[in-house]
Amino acid sequence: MLVNTSDFNNSQNNATENNATQNEINEIRKKTFRFKFNEDTQEKLAYFADIHKLDDRKTFKEEWNTWIDDNSDMLKSETEYLQNMGYDGNVEDKMFKSARYYFKNKKPKTVDEEEPKQRRKYIKMDKTILMLIDQHITENINKNNYKPSEGFQWFKEKFQNEVSQEFNRIKENSDISEEDVEEKMKKTYKNRYFNKINKN
């Protein structure tokens, strides 16, 4: 029986060419897909990391779980986005590690920052004040002139007694300055505002 060597060689060449093409595709995927989050997710992760950069590991994890619950839609969307890019890992775990280890330390350290510092004692905001913040945001979020920075000022004016009590409680139970307490409360208000709009 005669074998058509021309057909055989063509078959071999096609197989080799297909393998080469697949290898090229795989190599391109490795080089191209670094599996970065989309910009909106990166901004939110960086914001969360900045707010909680002084948290100990346990507190950071607790706040993270709350944040993930509040941003479940974003997690679902980001998972679909990365899977479409070829990522087959755990997206929530990837986001957690990015917030904990990358975004938190992204800003270059100065000489002063590199010197050992004593970690401040972390004081959680009282649940009552958090409920009042959420209530205030819900009541005002649809107003045309509402912004979180102004909303926080309105909140302080409306709940002067509650804010003053919380301010004093945090100040008495930590070693942070009055300016830092003010900043902590402001960031908490803004963070819960962004969580609210991301859920809607």
Rosetta blueprint (number, residue, H / E / L):
1 M L
2 L L
3 V L
4 N L
5 T H
6 S H
7 D H
8 F H
9 N H
10 N H
11 S H
12 Q H
13 N H
14 N H
15 A H
16 T H
17 E H
18 N H
19 N H
20 A H
21 T H
22 Q H
23 N H
24 E H
25 I H
26 N H
27 E H
28 I H
29 R H
30 K H
31 K H
32 T H
33 F L
34 R L
35 F L
36 K L
37 F L
38 N L
39 E H
40 D H
41 T H
42 Q H
43 E H
44 K H
45 L H
46 A H
47 Y H
48 F H
49 A H
50 D H
51 I H
52 H L
53 K L
54 L L
55 D L
56 D L
57 R H
58 K H
59 T H
60 F H
61 K H
62 E H
63 E H
64 W H
65 N H
66 T H
67 W H
68 I H
69 D H
70 D H
71 N L
72 S H
73 D H
74 M H
75 L H
76 K H
77 S H
78 E H
79 T H
80 E H
81 Y H
82 L H
83 Q H
84 N H
85 M L
86 G L
87 Y L
88 D L
89 G L
90 N L
91 V H
92 E H
93 D H
94 K H
95 M H
96 F H
97 K H
98 S H
99 A H
100 R H
101 Y H
102 Y H
103 F H
104 K H
105 N H
106 K L
107 K L
108 P L
109 K L
110 T L
111 V H
112 D H
113 E H
114 E H
115 E L
116 P L
117 K L
118 Q L
119 R L
120 R L
121 K L
122 Y L
123 I L
124 K L
125 M L
126 D L
127 K H
128 T H
129 I H
130 L H
131 M H
132 L H
133 I H
134 D H
135 Q H
136 H H
137 I H
138 T H
139 E H
140 N H
141 I L
142 N L
143 K L
144 N L
145 N L
146 Y L
147 K L
148 P H
149 S H
150 E H
151 G H
152 F H
153 Q H
154 W H
155 F H
156 K H
157 E H
158 K H
159 F L
160 Q H
161 N H
162 E H
163 V H
164 S H
165 Q H
166 E H
167 F H
168 N H
169 R H
170 I H
171 K H
172 E H
173 N L
174 S L
175 D L
176 I L
177 S L
178 E H
179 E H
180 D H
181 V H
182 E H
183 E H
184 K H
185 M H
186 K H
187 K H
188 T H
189 Y H
190 K H
191 N H
192 R H
193 Y H
194 F H
195 N H
196 K H
197 I H
198 N H
199 K H
200 N L
